[in-house]
Amino acid sequence: MALTSLSYGLLSLYTMLVRTMFYCLPQIMTCRSASTPPSIPRSEG
């Protein structure tokens, strides 16, 4: 069936996306907390 193959492909893609998101999220948070990117200006005062 093509439907099972499609669903399996979507499932693998979804799991890969979630896995990369969980791997990259802590790094992004630590990098952002360490130094703010120039795209997001920090209010100094």
C-alpha distance matrix in Angstrom:
0.0 3.8 5.4 5.7 6.8 8.9 10.3 11.1 12.8 14.7 15.8 17.1 18.8 20.3 21.6 23.1 24.7 26.2 27.4 29.1 30.6 32.0 33.4 34.9 36.3 39.2 40.2 40.2 42.3 44.7 45.1 45.7 48.2 50.0 50.4 49.5 47.9 50.0 47.6 48.6 52.4 54.0 56.9 60.0 63.1
3.8 0.0 3.8 5.6 5.1 6.1 8.6 9.8 10.5 12.2 14.1 15.3 16.4 18.2 19.9 21.0 22.3 24.2 25.5 26.9 28.3 30.1 31.4 32.6 34.0 37.1 37.9 37.8 40.0 42.5 42.6 43.2 45.8 47.5 47.8 46.7 44.9 46.9 44.4 45.5 49.3 51.2 54.0 57.2 60.3
5.4 3.8 0.0 3.8 5.4 5.1 6.1 8.5 9.8 10.5 12.1 14.2 15.2 16.2 18.2 19.8 20.8 22.3 24.0 25.6 26.6 28.3 30.0 31.2 32.3 35.4 36.5 36.2 38.2 40.8 41.2 41.5 44.0 46.0 46.3 45.1 43.6 45.7 43.0 43.9 47.7 49.4 52.1 55.3 58.3
5.7 5.6 3.8 0.0 3.8 5.4 5.1 6.0 8.5 9.8 10.3 12.1 14.0 15.0 16.2 18.1 19.7 20.8 22.1 24.1 25.3 26.6 28.2 29.9 31.0 33.8 35.0 35.2 37.0 39.5 40.1 40.7 43.0 44.8 45.5 44.6 43.2 45.6 43.1 43.9 47.7 49.1 51.9 55.1 58.1
6.8 5.1 5.4 3.8 0.0 3.8 5.5 5.1 6.1 8.6 9.8 10.5 12.2 14.1 15.3 16.4 18.2 19.9 20.9 22.4 24.1 25.6 26.8 28.3 29.8 32.7 33.5 33.7 35.9 38.2 38.5 39.3 41.8 43.4 43.9 43.1 41.5 43.8 41.4 42.5 46.3 47.9 50.9 53.9 57.1
8.9 6.1 5.1 5.4 3.8 0.0 3.8 5.4 5.1 6.2 8.5 9.9 10.5 12.1 14.2 15.3 16.3 18.3 19.8 21.0 22.3 24.2 25.6 26.7 28.0 31.1 32.0 31.8 33.9 36.5 36.7 37.1 39.7 41.5 41.8 40.7 39.0 41.2 38.7 39.7 43.5 45.2 48.1 51.2 54.4
10.3 8.6 6.1 5.1 5.5 3.8 0.0 3.8 5.4 5.1 6.0 8.6 9.7 10.3 12.1 14.1 15.1 16.3 18.0 19.8 20.7 22.3 24.1 25.4 26.3 29.4 30.6 30.5 32.3 34.9 35.5 35.9 38.2 40.2 40.7 39.7 38.3 40.7 38.2 38.9 42.6 44.1 46.9 50.0 53.0
11.1 9.8 8.5 6.0 5.1 5.4 3.8 0.0 3.8 5.5 5.0 6.1 8.5 9.7 10.5 12.2 14.1 15.3 16.2 18.2 19.7 20.9 22.3 24.1 25.4 28.1 29.2 29.5 31.5 33.8 34.4 35.1 37.4 39.2 39.9 39.2 37.9 40.5 38.3 39.0 42.8 44.1 47.1 50.0 53.1
12.8 10.5 9.8 8.5 6.1 5.1 5.4 3.8 0.0 3.8 5.4 5.2 6.1 8.5 10.0 10.5 12.2 14.2 15.2 16.5 18.1 19.9 21.0 22.3 23.9 26.8 27.5 27.6 29.9 32.2 32.4 33.2 35.8 37.3 37.8 37.0 35.4 37.8 35.6 36.6 40.4 42.0 45.0 48.0 51.2
14.7 12.2 10.5 9.8 8.6 6.2 5.1 5.5 3.8 0.0 3.8 5.5 5.0 6.0 8.6 9.8 10.3 12.1 14.0 15.2 16.2 18.2 19.8 20.8 21.9 25.0 26.0 25.7 27.8 30.4 30.7 31.1 33.6 35.5 35.9 34.9 33.4 35.7 33.3 34.1 37.9 39.4 42.3 45.4 48.5
15.8 14.1 12.1 10.3 9.8 8.5 6.0 5.0 5.4 3.8 0.0 3.8 5.4 5.0 6.1 8.5 9.8 10.5 12.1 14.2 15.1 16.4 18.2 19.8 20.7 23.6 24.9 25.0 26.8 29.2 30.0 30.6 32.8 34.7 35.4 34.7 33.6 36.3 34.1 34.5 38.3 39.5 42.3 45.3 48.3
17.1 15.3 14.2 12.1 10.5 9.9 8.6 6.1 5.2 5.5 3.8 0.0 3.8 5.4 5.1 6.1 8.5 9.9 10.4 12.2 14.0 15.3 16.3 18.1 19.7 22.3 23.2 23.7 25.8 27.9 28.5 29.5 31.8 33.3 34.1 33.6 32.4 35.2 33.3 34.0 37.7 38.9 42.0 44.8 48.0
18.8 16.4 15.2 14.0 12.2 10.5 9.7 8.5 6.1 5.0 5.4 3.8 0.0 3.8 5.5 5.1 6.1 8.7 9.8 10.6 12.1 14.2 15.2 16.3 17.9 20.9 21.5 21.5 23.8 26.2 26.4 27.1 29.7 31.2 31.7 31.0 29.5 32.1 30.0 30.9 34.7 36.1 39.2 42.1 45.3
20.3 18.2 16.2 15.0 14.1 12.1 10.3 9.7 8.5 6.0 5.0 5.4 3.8 0.0 3.8 5.4 5.0 6.2 8.5 9.9 10.4 12.2 14.1 15.2 16.0 19.2 20.4 20.2 22.0 24.6 25.2 25.6 28.0 29.9 30.5 29.7 28.6 31.3 29.1 29.5 33.3 34.5 37.4 40.3 43.4
21.6 19.9 18.2 16.2 15.3 14.2 12.1 10.5 10.0 8.6 6.1 5.1 5.5 3.8 0.0 3.8 5.4 5.1 6.0 8.6 9.7 10.5 12.1 14.1 15.1 17.7 19.1 19.6 21.2 23.5 24.4 25.3 27.3 29.0 30.1 29.7 28.9 31.9 30.1 30.3 34.0 34.9 37.9 40.7 43.7
23.1 21.0 19.8 18.1 16.4 15.3 14.1 12.2 10.5 9.8 8.5 6.1 5.1 5.4 3.8 0.0 3.8 5.5 5.0 6.1 8.4 9.9 10.5 12.0 13.9 16.5 17.2 17.8 20.0 22.0 22.4 23.6 25.9 27.3 28.1 27.9 26.8 29.7 28.1 28.7 32.4 33.5 36.7 39.4 42.5
24.7 22.3 20.8 19.7 18.2 16.3 15.1 14.1 12.2 10.3 9.8 8.5 6.1 5.0 5.4 3.8 0.0 3.8 5.4 5.3 6.0 8.6 9.9 10.4 11.8 15.0 15.7 15.5 17.7 20.1 20.4 21.1 23.6 25.3 25.8 25.2 24.0 26.8 24.9 25.5 29.2 30.4 33.5 36.3 39.5
26.2 24.2 22.3 20.8 19.9 18.3 16.3 15.3 14.2 12.1 10.5 9.9 8.7 6.2 5.1 5.5 3.8 0.0 3.8 5.5 4.9 6.1 8.5 9.8 10.2 13.1 14.7 14.8 16.3 18.8 19.8 20.4 22.3 24.3 25.3 24.8 24.2 27.3 25.5 25.5 29.1 29.9 32.9 35.6 38.6
27.4 25.5 24.0 22.1 20.9 19.8 18.0 16.2 15.2 14.0 12.1 10.4 9.8 8.5 6.0 5.0 5.4 3.8 0.0 3.8 5.4 5.2 6.2 8.6 10.0 12.1 13.3 14.4 16.1 17.9 18.9 20.2 22.0 23.5 24.8 24.9 24.4 27.7 26.4 26.5 30.0 30.6 33.8 36.2 39.2
29.1 26.9 25.6 24.1 22.4 21.0 19.8 18.2 16.5 15.2 14.2 12.2 10.6 9.9 8.6 6.1 5.3 5.5 3.8 0.0 3.8 5.5 5.0 5.9 8.3 10.8 11.1 11.8 14.2 15.9 16.3 17.7 20.0 21.2 22.1 22.1 21.3 24.4 23.2 23.7 27.2 28.1 31.4 33.8 37.0
30.6 28.3 26.6 25.3 24.1 22.3 20.7 19.7 18.1 16.2 15.1 14.0 12.1 10.4 9.7 8.4 6.0 4.9 5.4 3.8 0.0 3.8 5.4 5.2 5.7 9.0 10.1 10.0 11.8 14.2 14.9 15.6 17.7 19.5 20.4 20.0 19.5 22.7 21.2 21.2 24.7 25.5 28.6 31.2 34.3
32.0 30.1 28.3 26.6 25.6 24.2 22.3 20.9 19.9 18.2 16.4 15.3 14.2 12.2 10.5 9.9 8.6 6.1 5.2 5.5 3.8 0.0 3.8 5.7 5.4 7.3 9.4 10.3 11.3 13.2 14.8 15.8 17.2 19.0 20.6 20.7 20.8 24.3 23.2 22.8 26.1 26.2 29.3 31.6 34.5
33.4 31.4 30.0 28.2 26.8 25.6 24.1 22.3 21.0 19.8 18.2 16.3 15.2 14.1 12.1 10.5 9.9 8.5 6.2 5.0 5.4 3.8 0.0 3.8 5.8 6.7 7.4 9.3 11.0 12.1 13.3 15.1 16.7 17.7 19.3 19.9 19.9 23.4 22.8 22.7 25.9 26.2 29.5 31.5 34.6
34.9 32.6 31.2 29.9 28.3 26.7 25.4 24.1 22.3 20.8 19.8 18.1 16.3 15.2 14.1 12.0 10.4 9.8 8.6 5.9 5.2 5.7 3.8 0.0 3.8 5.8 5.3 6.1 8.6 10.1 10.4 12.0 14.2 15.2 16.3 16.6 16.2 19.7 19.0 19.1 22.4 22.9 26.3 28.4 31.6
36.3 34.0 32.3 31.0 29.8 28.0 26.3 25.4 23.9 21.9 20.7 19.7 17.9 16.0 15.1 13.9 11.8 10.2 10.0 8.3 5.7 5.4 5.8 3.8 0.0 3.9 5.5 5.1 6.1 8.6 9.8 10.4 12.2 14.1 15.4 15.3 15.6 19.1 18.3 17.6 20.8 20.9 24.1 26.4 29.3
39.2 37.1 35.4 33.8 32.7 31.1 29.4 28.1 26.8 25.0 23.6 22.3 20.9 19.2 17.7 16.5 15.0 13.1 12.1 10.8 9.0 7.3 6.7 5.8 3.9 0.0 3.8 5.4 5.0 6.1 8.4 9.7 10.4 12.0 14.1 14.9 15.9 19.7 19.5 18.5 21.3 20.8 23.9 25.7 28.5
40.2 37.9 36.5 35.0 33.5 32.0 30.6 29.2 27.5 26.0 24.9 23.2 21.5 20.4 19.1 17.2 15.7 14.7 13.3 11.1 10.1 9.4 7.4 5.3 5.5 3.8 0.0 3.8 5.5 5.2 6.0 8.4 9.8 10.4 12.1 13.2 13.7 17.5 17.7 17.3 20.0 19.9 23.3 24.9 28.0
40.2 37.8 36.2 35.2 33.7 31.8 30.5 29.5 27.6 25.7 25.0 23.7 21.5 20.2 19.6 17.8 15.5 14.8 14.4 11.8 10.0 10.3 9.3 6.1 5.1 5.4 3.8 0.0 3.8 5.5 5.1 5.9 8.5 9.8 10.5 10.6 10.8 14.5 14.3 13.9 16.8 17.0 20.4 22.4 25.6
42.3 40.0 38.2 37.0 35.9 33.9 32.3 31.5 29.9 27.8 26.8 25.8 23.8 22.0 21.2 20.0 17.7 16.3 16.1 14.2 11.8 11.3 11.0 8.6 6.1 5.0 5.5 3.8 0.0 3.8 5.5 5.1 6.0 8.4 10.0 10.2 11.7 15.4 15.3 13.9 16.4 15.8 18.9 20.7 23.6
44.7 42.5 40.8 39.5 38.2 36.5 34.9 33.8 32.2 30.4 29.2 27.9 26.2 24.6 23.5 22.0 20.1 18.8 17.9 15.9 14.2 13.2 12.1 10.1 8.6 6.1 5.2 5.5 3.8 0.0 3.8 5.4 5.1 6.0 8.6 10.2 12.1 15.8 16.6 15.4 17.3 16.4 19.5 20.7 23.6
45.1 42.6 41.2 40.1 38.5 36.7 35.5 34.4 32.4 30.7 30.0 28.5 26.4 25.2 24.4 22.4 20.4 19.8 18.9 16.3 14.9 14.8 13.3 10.4 9.8 8.4 6.0 5.1 5.5 3.8 0.0 3.8 5.5 5.1 6.1 7.7 8.9 12.7 13.8 13.1 15.2 14.8 18.3 19.5 22.7
45.7 43.2 41.5 40.7 39.3 37.1 35.9 35.1 33.2 31.1 30.6 29.5 27.1 25.6 25.3 23.6 21.1 20.4 20.2 17.7 15.6 15.8 15.1 12.0 10.4 9.7 8.4 5.9 5.1 5.4 3.8 0.0 3.8 5.4 5.3 5.2 7.0 10.7 11.3 9.9 12.0 11.5 15.0 16.6 19.8
48.2 45.8 44.0 43.0 41.8 39.7 38.2 37.4 35.8 33.6 32.8 31.8 29.7 28.0 27.3 25.9 23.6 22.3 22.0 20.0 17.7 17.2 16.7 14.2 12.2 10.4 9.8 8.5 6.0 5.1 5.5 3.8 0.0 3.8 5.7 6.7 9.8 13.1 14.2 12.1 13.3 11.7 14.6 15.7 18.5
50.0 47.5 46.0 44.8 43.4 41.5 40.2 39.2 37.3 35.5 34.7 33.3 31.2 29.9 29.0 27.3 25.3 24.3 23.5 21.2 19.5 19.0 17.7 15.2 14.1 12.0 10.4 9.8 8.4 6.0 5.1 5.4 3.8 0.0 3.8 6.9 9.7 12.9 14.8 13.4 14.2 12.7 15.8 16.2 19.1
50.4 47.8 46.3 45.5 43.9 41.8 40.7 39.9 37.8 35.9 35.4 34.1 31.7 30.5 30.1 28.1 25.8 25.3 24.8 22.1 20.4 20.6 19.3 16.3 15.4 14.1 12.1 10.5 10.0 8.6 6.1 5.3 5.7 3.8 0.0 3.8 6.4 9.2 11.6 10.5 11.1 10.2 13.6 14.1 17.4
49.5 46.7 45.1 44.6 43.1 40.7 39.7 39.2 37.0 34.9 34.7 33.6 31.0 29.7 29.7 27.9 25.2 24.8 24.9 22.1 20.0 20.7 19.9 16.6 15.3 14.9 13.2 10.6 10.2 10.2 7.7 5.2 6.7 6.9 3.8 0.0 3.8 6.5 8.3 6.7 7.7 7.4 11.1 12.5 16.0
47.9 44.9 43.6 43.2 41.5 39.0 38.3 37.9 35.4 33.4 33.6 32.4 29.5 28.6 28.9 26.8 24.0 24.2 24.4 21.3 19.5 20.8 19.9 16.2 15.6 15.9 13.7 10.8 11.7 12.1 8.9 7.0 9.8 9.7 6.4 3.8 0.0 3.8 5.4 5.7 7.6 9.1 12.9 14.6 18.3
50.0 46.9 45.7 45.6 43.8 41.2 40.7 40.5 37.8 35.7 36.3 35.2 32.1 31.3 31.9 29.7 26.8 27.3 27.7 24.4 22.7 24.3 23.4 19.7 19.1 19.7 17.5 14.5 15.4 15.8 12.7 10.7 13.1 12.9 9.2 6.5 3.8 0.0 3.8 5.4 6.1 8.7 12.0 13.6 17.4
47.6 44.4 43.0 43.1 41.4 38.7 38.2 38.3 35.6 33.3 34.1 33.3 30.0 29.1 30.1 28.1 24.9 25.5 26.4 23.2 21.2 23.2 22.8 19.0 18.3 19.5 17.7 14.3 15.3 16.6 13.8 11.3 14.2 14.8 11.6 8.3 5.4 3.8 0.0 3.8 6.3 9.6 12.7 15.1 18.7
48.6 45.5 43.9 43.9 42.5 39.7 38.9 39.0 36.6 34.1 34.5 34.0 30.9 29.5 30.3 28.7 25.5 25.5 26.5 23.7 21.2 22.8 22.7 19.1 17.6 18.5 17.3 13.9 13.9 15.4 13.1 9.9 12.1 13.4 10.5 6.7 5.7 5.4 3.8 0.0 3.8 6.4 9.5 12.4 15.9
52.4 49.3 47.7 47.7 46.3 43.5 42.6 42.8 40.4 37.9 38.3 37.7 34.7 33.3 34.0 32.4 29.2 29.1 30.0 27.2 24.7 26.1 25.9 22.4 20.8 21.3 20.0 16.8 16.4 17.3 15.2 12.0 13.3 14.2 11.1 7.7 7.6 6.1 6.3 3.8 0.0 3.8 6.5 9.0 12.5
54.0 51.2 49.4 49.1 47.9 45.2 44.1 44.1 42.0 39.4 39.5 38.9 36.1 34.5 34.9 33.5 30.4 29.9 30.6 28.1 25.5 26.2 26.2 22.9 20.9 20.8 19.9 17.0 15.8 16.4 14.8 11.5 11.7 12.7 10.2 7.4 9.1 8.7 9.6 6.4 3.8 0.0 3.8 6.1 9.6
56.9 54.0 52.1 51.9 50.9 48.1 46.9 47.1 45.0 42.3 42.3 42.0 39.2 37.4 37.9 36.7 33.5 32.9 33.8 31.4 28.6 29.3 29.5 26.3 24.1 23.9 23.3 20.4 18.9 19.5 18.3 15.0 14.6 15.8 13.6 11.1 12.9 12.0 12.7 9.5 6.5 3.8 0.0 3.8 6.6
60.0 57.2 55.3 55.1 53.9 51.2 50.0 50.0 48.0 45.4 45.3 44.8 42.1 40.3 40.7 39.4 36.3 35.6 36.2 33.8 31.2 31.6 31.5 28.4 26.4 25.7 24.9 22.4 20.7 20.7 19.5 16.6 15.7 16.2 14.1 12.5 14.6 13.6 15.1 12.4 9.0 6.1 3.8 0.0 3.8
63.1 60.3 58.3 58.1 57.1 54.4 53.0 53.1 51.2 48.5 48.3 48.0 45.3 43.4 43.7 42.5 39.5 38.6 39.2 37.0 34.3 34.5 34.6 31.6 29.3 28.5 28.0 25.6 23.6 23.6 22.7 19.8 18.5 19.1 17.4 16.0 18.3 17.4 18.7 15.9 12.5 9.6 6.6 3.8 0.0
